[in-house]
């Protein structure tokens, strides 16, 4: 397994491109999925999409602490509710911003065996699903930020100051 280079917003146009569907899961793509998990865990992320590591294929991996979920050619089939909160991205290091997204998401995709699956999630899982699928369509969460981006370190200092 390998740790891949995470592409950064503002430095790499690959993040702004629409990904191509996966027609066949080749050995190279299987290795990519494994490497994406290694990269996501190494960076302390909860999700990673293939364009974030420079590959324009409709693949993303998610693990919000409930076990890994691989999504190939995902499609959002239902959303509901609303949540507003801080959101960050491995491709926008050290930054966070307030984003409103649906509180529930239902996604149809293929798993690593190319079998159709349905993944549903609320709160963080819904946010992760929609965030990663946005990447596959060439969108970054910064497009949805309400107000400005904040430095994570500044925000943490502010929170710690309020607790004292």
VEXDREN-2710 file (C-alpha; in Angstrom, 1 decimal):
% VEXDREN-2710
k/r/px/py/pz
1/UNK/0.0/0.0/0.0
2/UNK/1.1/3.6/-0.6
3/UNK/0.4/7.1/0.7
4/UNK/-0.6/9.2/-2.3
5/UNK/-0.1/12.9/-2.8
6/UNK/-3.3/14.8/-1.9
7/UNK/-3.9/17.5/-4.5
8/UNK/-4.6/21.0/-3.1
9/UNK/-7.3/23.5/-4.1
10/UNK/-5.9/26.4/-6.0
11/UNK/-2.8/24.5/-7.0
12/UNK/-4.2/21.6/-9.1
13/UNK/-7.0/21.9/-11.7
14/UNK/-7.7/18.2/-11.5
15/UNK/-10.0/19.0/-8.5
16/UNK/-12.2/21.1/-10.8
17/UNK/-12.8/18.4/-13.5
18/UNK/-15.7/15.9/-13.8
19/UNK/-14.7/12.3/-13.3
20/UNK/-15.3/9.5/-15.7
21/UNK/-17.4/6.4/-14.7
22/UNK/-15.7/3.2/-13.9
23/UNK/-16.7/0.5/-16.4
24/UNK/-14.4/-2.3/-15.0
25/UNK/-12.6/-2.6/-11.8
26/UNK/-9.1/-3.3/-13.0
27/UNK/-6.2/-4.4/-10.7
28/UNK/-4.8/-0.9/-11.0
29/UNK/-8.1/0.6/-9.7
30/UNK/-8.2/-2.0/-6.9
31/UNK/-4.8/-0.8/-5.8
32/UNK/-5.9/2.8/-6.1
33/UNK/-8.8/2.1/-3.7
34/UNK/-6.4/0.5/-1.2
35/UNK/-4.0/3.4/-1.5
36/UNK/-6.9/5.9/-1.1
37/UNK/-7.8/4.3/2.3
38/UNK/-4.2/4.4/3.4
39/UNK/-3.9/8.0/2.3
40/UNK/-7.2/9.1/4.0
41/UNK/-6.3/7.4/7.3
42/UNK/-2.8/8.8/7.2
43/UNK/-4.2/12.3/6.8
44/UNK/-6.9/11.8/9.5
45/UNK/-9.7/12.3/7.0
46/UNK/-13.2/10.8/6.9
47/UNK/-13.4/10.7/3.1
48/UNK/-11.3/10.9/0.0
49/UNK/-12.3/11.1/-3.7
50/UNK/-10.1/9.9/-6.6
51/UNK/-9.5/13.3/-8.1
52/UNK/-8.0/14.4/-4.7
53/UNK/-5.1/12.0/-5.6
54/UNK/-5.1/13.0/-9.3
55/UNK/-7.3/10.3/-10.7
56/UNK/-10.3/11.3/-12.7
57/UNK/-12.5/8.3/-12.0
58/UNK/-15.8/8.1/-10.0
59/UNK/-14.4/6.5/-6.9
60/UNK/-14.5/7.6/-3.3
61/UNK/-13.8/6.1/0.1
62/UNK/-15.4/7.1/3.4
63/UNK/-14.9/6.0/7.0
64/UNK/-16.6/8.2/9.7
65/UNK/-15.5/5.7/12.3
66/UNK/-18.2/3.1/11.5
67/UNK/-16.1/1.1/9.0
68/UNK/-14.9/1.7/5.5
69/UNK/-17.3/2.4/2.6
70/UNK/-16.1/2.2/-1.0
71/UNK/-18.3/4.0/-3.6
72/UNK/-17.8/3.4/-7.3
73/UNK/-20.0/5.5/-9.7
74/UNK/-22.1/6.9/-6.8
75/UNK/-25.4/8.7/-7.5
76/UNK/-27.4/10.6/-4.9
77/UNK/-31.0/9.3/-5.1
78/UNK/-32.5/11.1/-2.1
79/UNK/-31.8/13.8/0.4
80/UNK/-33.8/15.5/3.1
81/UNK/-33.6/17.8/6.1
82/UNK/-30.9/20.3/6.7
83/UNK/-27.7/20.7/8.8
84/UNK/-25.3/23.6/9.1
85/UNK/-21.8/23.1/10.5
86/UNK/-18.1/23.3/10.0
87/UNK/-16.7/21.4/7.1
88/UNK/-13.2/20.9/6.0
89/UNK/-11.3/19.0/3.2
90/UNK/-8.0/17.2/2.9
91/UNK/-7.5/19.3/-0.3
92/UNK/-7.9/22.5/1.6
93/UNK/-5.5/21.9/4.4
94/UNK/-5.8/23.8/7.7
95/UNK/-9.1/25.5/6.7
96/UNK/-12.8/25.1/7.7
97/UNK/-16.0/26.9/6.8
98/UNK/-19.7/26.8/7.6
99/UNK/-21.7/24.8/5.1
100/UNK/-25.3/23.9/4.9
101/UNK/-26.1/20.4/3.5
102/UNK/-29.0/17.9/3.7
103/UNK/-29.1/16.1/7.0
104/UNK/-29.9/12.8/5.3
105/UNK/-28.6/11.3/2.1
106/UNK/-29.2/8.1/0.2
107/UNK/-26.7/7.0/-2.4
108/UNK/-26.7/4.2/-5.0
109/UNK/-23.2/3.0/-6.0
110/UNK/-21.1/-0.1/-6.8
111/UNK/-18.9/-1.6/-4.1
112/UNK/-15.4/-3.0/-4.6
113/UNK/-16.9/-6.2/-6.0
114/UNK/-18.9/-4.1/-8.6
115/UNK/-22.1/-5.0/-6.8
116/UNK/-24.9/-2.4/-6.5
117/UNK/-25.3/-1.1/-3.0
118/UNK/-27.4/1.5/-1.3
119/UNK/-25.7/3.6/1.4
120/UNK/-27.8/5.9/3.7
121/UNK/-26.5/8.3/6.2
122/UNK/-27.5/11.1/8.5
123/UNK/-25.4/14.0/9.9
124/UNK/-21.7/13.3/9.4
125/UNK/-22.3/10.4/7.0
126/UNK/-24.7/12.4/4.9
127/UNK/-22.2/15.3/4.9
128/UNK/-19.3/13.0/3.9
129/UNK/-21.3/11.3/1.1
130/UNK/-22.4/14.5/-0.5
131/UNK/-18.9/16.2/0.0
132/UNK/-17.1/13.3/-1.7
133/UNK/-19.6/13.0/-4.6
134/UNK/-19.2/16.8/-5.1
135/UNK/-15.5/16.1/-5.7
136/UNK/-16.4/13.6/-8.5
137/UNK/-18.4/16.4/-10.2
138/UNK/-15.5/18.9/-10.0
139/UNK/-16.8/20.8/-7.0
140/UNK/-15.1/21.8/-3.8
141/UNK/-16.9/22.6/-0.5
142/UNK/-15.5/26.1/-0.6
143/UNK/-18.2/26.9/-3.2
144/UNK/-20.8/26.3/-0.5
145/UNK/-19.1/28.1/2.4
146/UNK/-21.3/30.6/4.1
147/UNK/-19.1/33.6/4.9
148/UNK/-15.4/33.0/5.0
149/UNK/-12.9/30.2/5.4
150/UNK/-11.2/30.0/8.8
151/UNK/-7.9/28.6/9.9
152/UNK/-8.6/25.5/11.9
153/UNK/-5.9/26.4/14.5
154/UNK/-7.6/29.9/15.1
155/UNK/-11.0/28.2/15.5
156/UNK/-9.6/25.7/18.0
157/UNK/-8.0/28.5/20.0
158/UNK/-11.3/30.4/20.1
159/UNK/-13.2/27.2/21.2
160/UNK/-10.6/26.5/24.0
161/UNK/-10.8/30.2/25.1
162/UNK/-14.6/29.9/25.5
163/UNK/-14.2/26.7/27.6
164/UNK/-12.0/28.5/30.2
END
